[in-house]
Amino acid sequence: MSLLIKGGKVVNADQSILADVYCEDGLIKAVGENLAVPDGAEVIDAKGKLVMPGGIDPHTHMQLPFMGTVASEDFYSGTAAGLAGGTTMIIDFVIPNPQQPLMEAFNTWRDWASRSVADYSFHVAVTWWDDSVYQDMGLLVNEHGVNSFKHFMAYKNAIMAEDETLVNSFNRCLELGAMPTVHAENGELVYHLQQKLLEAGMTGPEAHPLSRPTEVEGEAANRAIRIAQSLGVPLYLVHVSCKEAVDEIARARHEGQRVYGECLAGHLELDDSVYQSSDWATAAAHVMSPPFRPKGHQDVLWKALQGGTLQTTATDHCCFCAEQKAAGKDDFSKIPNGTAGVEDRMMVLWDSGVNQGRLSEQEFVAVTSTNSAQIFNIYPQKGTIAAGSDADIVIWDPQKKHTLSAATHHQKIDFNIFEGRTVRGAPHITISQGKVVFKDGQLFVEEGAGRYIKRPAFPSIFDAVKKFNKANTPVPVER
């Protein structure tokens, strides 16, 4: 149970140093030169390699029941695929059905996730509202280590949260010290545009991005941000995909509001031309929400990531195979929404980010690991190479070439949105809980080895939020 990583360059979000790393009993025990280690420790030669915190993907959907089917990727295969790509922890989503008790849904997801081979945690979606939701939110935060709640502003007649629900839930998040998060798309507009396109005979996947134009994301982002501002609560926007939403986040942050943004590897790299494929299955395989955007938005996202307007990267990993996508053969609005990426994210970000000079090594670590750990309050347990932190580590080979393909990936899906792309920079070895779980292209995983990670309430940002709100509390006029 002891491991010495020798001769590598340790890269954290704040600095890079040449150092050895000693791990024991699942933890990093020491970082430095000439470390004294016990006889019999396993030694890994990391010369010429980078030793970085394992990736944290803060947005995945394993085994998700959605749009009449269930995502093909389960927690066992999904966390294993993540390890193969250098990601050592996921934060998945518990999504209750309307009127379903939050605790009931949470227990179902915990049962599904017990097969995970890497560490995991959960955001819990608030899809409806009454006193039981209020009570369950408190239970989830105080007893089960949930410190973030998701709100879908899209998917009318299903899981969409109306403004009243947003207000009630955001207020409860503020009381509990939990981070509200939103999927920002105007669900009423999306529904209207879907019906309009179908009536006009637009039934194929090319209609999907037309039904969810960038304006509907920008409007919803602004609405969520303004609601959060009015209530004095921080806010995290998932899968930001377009200039309009980036502009709203930038404005809010410029005004001093505590708003955070996440972008997906897919949205950084692909544009909406994928929906014009003459092959229906190929076009449908790219159907996700928000959709891939017209050319130009990708550069805006990269600059927002570089400049700090966006803080985290994720995948929204939600796998549906060709047979499942075919449910929408005659109606694009019935194509199950989702694409894969948990295995590919870090390689794509390194190749397009670090290799192109858009990100430094330290910035890469920040946007793939550290920032998520800090925002969701599991730092420094996760997100850094330091004594006392979990021994979740990726030994990265910056020169290793790897071709992304559905034929060779470990993801449980028959399509890869980055098909045929050769990247430079890939995992050499992945270590989870101090054990080598991926090496030389081979996985060495144990079903159920992944741990549920509790995330404490009141991350440090809430200290500032509480003081600000108190200082700006209105007082009655004495007459």
Secondary structure, DSSP 8 states (H G I E B T S, - for coil): -EEEEES-EEE-SS-EEE-EEEEETTEEEEEESS----TT-EEEE-TTSEEEE-EEEEEE-TT-EETTEE-S--HHHHHHHHHHTTEEEEEEEE---TT--HHHHHHHHHHHHTT-SSEEEEEEE--S-SHHHHHHHHHHHHHH---EEEEES--TTTT---HHHHHHHHHHHHHHT-EEEEE---HHHHHHHHHHHHHTT--STTHHHHHS-HHHHHHHHHHHHHHHHHHT--EEE-S--SHHHHHHHHHHHHTT--EEEEEEHHHHH--GGGGG-SSHHHHHHT--SS----TTHHHHHHHHHHHTSS-EEE--B----HHHHGGGTT-GGGS---B--TTTHHHHHIIIIITTTSS-HHHHHIIIIIHHHHHTT-TTTSSS--TTSB--EEEEEEEEEEE--TTT--SSSS--TTTT-EEEEEEEEEEETTEEEEETTEE---TT---B----SS-THHHHHHHHHHHT-------
